[in-house]
Amino acid sequence: MEGIIVDEETFLASFGEYNYRISKNYLAACELNKQIKNFSEIARQLNCSPKTVCEWLQGRQTPIAIRSFNFLKSIKLMPLKESFFSEFILFTDLAAFLFGDGHLSKQLGSLIFYGQKSDLKNISMSLNKLYGINSKLVYHTANSTITKIKNGCIIKSNPLGFCWQLYVNNSALARLFYLAGIPAGDKVSISTRVPEWVMNGNKDTKRAFLSVLFGNELQCPRLRAKNAFSSPQFALHKIEQKEKDLRIFLSQLKNLLKEFEISSSPISSEKCRTIKKSGARSMKLYFSINSRAPNVLCLFKELPFKYAEKKQTKFANSVETFLQKSAWLKQEWDLYKKVIKLHDGGLGRRTIFKKLQLPKKYFYKINAWIHYGQKPLYYGENVFLQMLVKTLV
């Protein structure tokens, strides 16, 4: 069915052959009961126990798969399909979070999100408001031993881990995430792909997914000079056997970034390896966002970090500082246009320099503009940059 991500049949069948058969009989009984009021006759036609049919139709018993299905239907997530409803937007947000600082239990019984207390409280309130689901926010501390191999040397560390965790115990929602392409269990050891419904979705769906995932995993860009940002890195880990799989996943993200006209570096690998408890070695692959100001400003405008309030505030402060110090860029672009126009009119650089009464530093600069084809910083992107500045101010 066009536009459907998870349909009724797929959802019910995921409970196994027995539960699927029971669910189909239940639905058939409900349909027959519209015409036949004799429970025994309905049971005979379905080859079911009359007692069971009676309990079904009197509302005293409902198959587990049907209960889950009815719950998801009540919150506009069944059938699951792309939409502009708040319920689907939240589903997309949480799906992205589960690829980052989240965990979908292997048994499909629960979800856990890790992060800042304020961000998790926002998720908790949205879950309750839109889905009627209660969640539990707890502060967790844990000791762990991390073993790494770097340049042939084994390095061990024992960091004290602490963070806020949001526990969501809802098997229906967990199952739906799994069927929608969200990895369950140990993400480092299994294959992952950006779900097709995201890759082929509308731009709002892609924006929501990337905004949350980058809020989780992308380094915060910072201003390293008055006209240049740092090059923020996006990195994930996989066991070595899944390197190809991780490269595909990162390539998918890079392709999504291109749709928002955000450029990024080739995928690279860190030489260091981490030894998991199972003995498997994990590696880190990453790519970076191009640090040119127009590119970073485009990231800020198109994909604001979501459920990462502190990071987004820090990013916004860097952007604001850049904008405050970028007035000289437009002055340079305007001056360049005047210089080129005067030179095209037959004037030499010395005459132009005197005519415009320029500071001494421009004597050699306009020579480079005229004779060596150089241009002011970001001149080729001036229209784009000015447009962004207007929308961001």
Steps between C-alpha positions, in 0.01 A plus 500: 500500500642833392623718785461226762810431711350225719155359424259295708599165350872558558442610857274209595723244325800618704348335810552155353279248322285406801422855611445607140241223449323588826495868401353429159229283656421778746465755220286257298278439803448874547406531133259205506337635814371794297268257320480197733413546867532132590846450653485123453433537128793740466721253687384218271581699185845590632567158651570669834395432858157654575632613839788684336273669246263599779783657702626684192167646400400592855828689541630279779806382305698643208806340333828672591577590138159665463546697823832631372351575159203684652728710719714607204188573297367720782813718483495525117800271447322202344522458216831686525535746215675828435292799601514849646321391817685569826481129584703404192748785549566377854539145368763626252680692776515196726608274211798728439579509873508120505772508232699734724477526879217252532448127532221271380497181709567178314183350648297796363358581839645843570697802384769698682619851416819657641572873525457825690220507756315791335507338156373167632225675694383654172484154345317367805237773479450442127459126554233563760319772306493332158511129584367488855817313602667553837877476528757496779793743522794382712859605567740216434865451597719207400863391510640341186830388354585610147777314319653655188776404260700790360826465308529143625465601864214398729356792695249450780292764672231491769275800445213571735192523282199703600200627309125544504295217352137496391335155518195435283333163556262451210528185293260617229703812427831311524377239250385772261843665508664167420267434208572853373870418471641602837779271628430301816767383741871580468525753217879467481474132404211500252430640154318831482359710219317830488139379458359519148210713622754764605717474188191521276298728725411864462746767606328561833543135596868509400550827689343360817712184483831682441430775755460245779781267390747788463378641829609167648821426314641800308768712666387857561651744247694782661645824371878459474564836330290804416414351160542125544334218691639170621425189296256299715537123486229235488629162619358154575648168609457149359682173544761450227288240320234769445731768358343482154155526654596812697649662189167450322311652793727806512476537122122508534529786749738687271252464214224640721724795585547571130125541465529791744804634306734421790839363394707254701837327483573145378451225759811428707604234749670539837797267544423431866288192582285426804475148642142408595414260783429234240856533371390662172687810391301812418612790284393858444407644162419866454449789263519873561281793400683744269608792720436778249268755660221474237495123547488514881234774492295283268529217754381736772205620293387169351576248774480660846597255772193353668485354852847651548421837652846576640672408175255704291546803728877471470471472121265802489747708701778421250275591207396826666864594558582426137212714376607789721850486355407433137401853394847548347431215255228694317725808495772293330255353247371850410854634472604213275211577264606867480864409435415257221258748343760779502765268359264388222457871427873531426645613835814341644542383855695805616235735365224292653681495834527879505151561363335289768733635772559155636707404807855382426414133559284503184781601262620143454159349556343676201802397292417136583133563413581655163797301375489164677128424509477497879171596666393604849416230753172322420439728199378210287242430769413860582138486384443175687680627811311832504173311468591280795608798707162667442310187605718441807519854636 
